[in-house]
Amino acid sequence: MAISSRFSVGIHILTLLEINKNEVNSSEYLAGSVNTNPAFIRKIMGMLKKAGLIEVQPGIAGAKLAKDLSEITLLDVYKAVQVVKDHELFSVHDNPNPECPVGRNIQSTIEPLFLHAQTAMEKSLQHVTIEDVVKDIVEKESK
């Protein structure tokens, strides 16, 4: 199972809000860019707002970044859209057979490995900002 698309959509929304900052960024407009429905965009925007990453005003179309784009890391987005609960990126199957030597020990063996992998991924995300994403897209569009 892949990580929820909410993560990439959250990054998409924040990047588009910056690139299109002088225009009205309605959920309909954002949905057109993501190629999804506006209700899904509003759900993600609600999560981003709750995390303090965007500002929206009820009844007024549009949204804007609540922080400088250099201050918003991909880890912030990852946490905001609740991709996974803390330390639960990888799930371990329940109820392995305790009569089997592998079944008896598999959970205690692989859980620390999974936690280490998740921690490494989250540290990596912490070093990339929305500003980095915007710069890359602007560079690609200028070629």
C-alpha positions in Angstrom: 0.0 0.0 0.0 1.4 3.4 -0.9 1.5 6.5 1.3 -1.7 8.5 1.0 -1.9 10.8 -2.0 -2.9 13.5 0.5 0.8 14.1 1.0 1.6 14.9 -2.7 -1.7 16.9 -3.0 -0.7 18.9 0.0 2.6 19.7 -1.6 0.9 20.5 -4.9 -1.5 22.9 -3.2 1.2 24.8 -1.2 3.4 25.1 -4.3 0.5 26.4 -6.5 -0.5 28.9 -3.8 3.0 30.4 -4.0 3.3 30.2 -7.8 -0.1 31.7 -8.2 0.0 34.0 -5.2 -1.2 37.1 -7.1 -4.5 35.4 -8.2 -7.5 33.9 -6.4 -6.8 30.3 -5.5 -10.2 28.8 -5.0 -10.7 25.1 -4.3 -12.1 24.8 -7.8 -8.9 26.3 -9.3 -6.7 24.1 -7.2 -8.8 21.0 -8.0 -8.3 21.8 -11.7 -4.5 21.7 -11.3 -4.5 18.5 -9.2 -7.2 17.0 -11.5 -9.5 16.0 -8.6 -12.7 17.3 -7.1 -12.9 20.5 -5.1 -14.3 18.7 -2.0 -11.1 16.7 -1.7 -9.1 19.9 -2.1 -11.1 21.6 0.7 -10.5 18.6 2.9 -6.7 18.8 2.4 -6.9 22.6 2.8 -8.6 22.2 6.1 -5.8 20.0 7.3 -3.2 22.5 6.1 -5.0 25.3 7.8 -5.3 23.4 11.0 -1.5 22.9 10.9 -1.0 26.6 10.4 0.4 26.3 6.9 -2.3 28.2 5.0 -4.9 30.9 5.7 -8.4 30.7 4.3 -11.4 32.8 5.1 -14.9 31.3 5.2 -17.1 32.5 2.4 -14.2 34.1 0.5 -12.7 32.2 -2.3 -9.0 31.8 -2.1 -6.2 30.8 0.2 -2.6 31.9 0.8 0.4 30.6 2.6 0.5 31.3 6.3 4.3 31.1 6.5 7.1 31.9 4.3 7.6 29.1 1.9 11.2 28.6 3.1 9.8 27.8 6.6 7.4 25.0 5.4 9.2 21.7 5.2 7.8 18.6 3.5 7.8 17.0 6.9 5.3 19.8 8.0 3.1 18.8 5.1 3.5 15.1 5.8 2.4 15.6 9.4 -0.4 18.1 8.5 -2.2 15.8 6.1 -1.9 12.9 8.6 -0.4 10.4 6.2 0.3 8.0 9.0 0.2 8.1 12.8 3.5 8.5 14.7 5.7 5.5 14.2 3.2 3.7 12.1 4.4 4.1 8.6 5.0 0.4 8.3 2.5 -2.0 9.9 3.4 -5.4 11.2 0.9 -8.2 10.8 -1.1 -9.2 13.9 -1.1 -12.6 15.6 1.8 -14.5 14.1 2.0 -18.1 15.2 3.8 -18.2 18.6 4.5 -21.9 18.0 6.8 -20.9 15.1 10.3 -19.5 15.9 9.8 -16.8 13.2 6.2 -16.1 14.3 7.4 -15.7 17.9 10.1 -13.2 17.1 9.3 -11.4 13.8 7.5 -8.4 15.4 10.3 -7.6 17.9 12.8 -8.1 15.1 11.4 -5.9 12.4 9.6 -3.2 14.3 12.9 -1.4 15.3 14.0 -1.7 11.6 10.7 -0.1 10.4 11.0 2.7 13.0 14.5 3.4 11.9 13.4 3.6 8.3 10.5 5.9 9.1 12.8 8.2 11.1 15.3 8.4 8.3 12.6 9.3 5.8 11.1 12.0 8.1 14.6 13.5 8.7 15.0 13.7 4.9 11.7 15.4 4.5 12.6 17.9 7.2 15.5 19.2 4.9 13.3 20.0 1.9 11.1 23.1 1.8 8.2 24.2 -0.3 10.6 26.9 -1.5 12.8 24.1 -2.9 9.9 22.6 -4.7 8.8 26.0 -6.1 12.3 26.7 -7.4 12.6 23.4 -9.1 9.2 23.8 -10.9 10.0 27.4 -11.9 13.4 26.2 -13.3 11.8 23.4 -15.3 9.2 25.8 -16.7 11.9 28.3 -17.8 13.6 25.7 -20.0 
